[in-house]
Structures are given as structure tokens and as C-alpha cells.
Amino acid sequence: MEQFLSAINNSGTTVAVIFLIAAILYCAWRGTGLVRTLMITLPIAALLYTIFPYHDYFTELIPLQLSAWAPLLLFGLLATFTFLVLLRTFGTANGSSRPLHILITAIAFTAIIISLSYHVVVFADVLTLGPVLDNFFSSPKSFFWTLVLALLTLFMV
């Protein structure tokens, strides 16, 4: 596992490409509906993660070997909870299987994930994304505009 992470660390854009390819393949296989629902879920989960008052207690529950992953695990739990609430109350977002729609949705989804990894669930102890992505995603203004533009794609495409 450490060799895999060190290989990824050598090229920060590899992580973005892996997320993008995975999102494209999933959208091509199942359509974009669930990914679009997840795109709505992630900013809500980010808000919950930010105001969650028990970060320290959660970190203490995690074994020491996984303590670096505790923020990501907590965010994953909150995102899963939010995703299930959205599915239960509103259902799946409308999706499509058109190639352009798949590509734009996958790019927006990847942008949200990378942006959240810079500003909400910072896991620099586990994985560094590199200077190329730092230049684009690290400023607070880019965080705001990345989220706004990615969410606008839900309505524009």
C-alpha cells in the first residue's frame, strides 16, 4: 500500500486522472443520475463535516494505524448519511448517457472531490496532490468557484 501511495505522490495529477476515469466509466455504465446526486451530497456533507463537534472523539475511536485516514473516514460517513437522506427524500437526480453529458458530469464531479480535499478534508499526511493541482485548487476563491461551477453543471447540462 505504501509503495502504491508513493507512486501516486510522484505525480499529483495521477489522482485526478484516476477519479476522472472512474467517474467517466461509472457514468457510462450506469448513467449520470447517482453521480449528480452525489455532487449535491458532497457540499452538504462538507458543511456537516465542518461543523461536526466530535472530531477528536471520532479520531480516538480509530485504530492508531488508520489515524491519518480518520478525517476521510468521518467525511465518508457523513457523505453516506447525507446521500441516503437525499435518495430517500428526493430520489435520484435526472441523468443521461450522452457522451458529452457524461464527460462534463465526470469533470465536475472530479473537480468537487479535489476541491474538497484541499479545503475541507485535508489529507496531506496521507497523499499530496502536487504543484499542478495546488496552483488551481488551493486558493479560497478557486474553492468557491469550483463548487459553484460544478453545481451549475447540474442545471446547465
C-alpha positions, 0 to 999 in steps of 0.5 A: 500500500505504501509503495502504491501511495508513493507512486501516486505522490510522484505525480499529483495529477495521477489522482485526478486522472484516476477519479476522472476515469472512474467517474467517466466509466461509472457514468457510462455504465450506469448513467449520470443520475447517482453521480449528480446526486452525489455532487449535491451530497458532497457540499452538504456533507462538507458543511456537516463535516465542518461543523461536526463537534466530535472530531477528536472523539471520532479520531480516538475511536480509530485504530492508531494505524488508520489515524491519518485516514480518520478525517476521510473516514468521518467525511465518508460517513457523513457523505453516506448519511447525507446521500441516503437522506437525499435518495430517500427524500428526493430520489435520484437526480435526472441523468443521461448517457450522452457522451458529452453529458457524461464527460462534463458530469465526470469533470465536475464531479472530479473537480468537487472531490479535489476541491474538497480535499484541499479545503475541507478534508485535508489529507496531506499526511496521507497523499499530496496532490502536487504543484499542478493541482495546488496552483488551481485548487488551493486558493479560497476563491478557486474553492468557491468557484469550483463548487459553484461551477460544478453545481451549475453543471447540474442545471446547465447540462 
